């Protein structure tokens, strides 16, 4: 049981990091220099990092939950299936 929980935790962490990285790459392509006040570049960068983390983990949770639901529904629908052998 605990090994399954450990594997799930590692997969979740890797998924979060991958989606945070993808989100970071996408957000850095957006030109937001016009929105940043002079002298507030550090605060703007920190805000971008926080926004990246929030979006990346949200997308990762969506895909992990979607995978979990598909996996559970697969076992529900095919549990009582009759073999044709």
Secondary structure, DSSP 8 states (H G I E B T S, - for coil): -HHHHHHHHHHHHHHHHHHHHHHHHHHHHS--GGGS-TT-HHHHHHHHHHHHHHHHHHHHHHHHHHHHHHHHHHHHHHHT-----
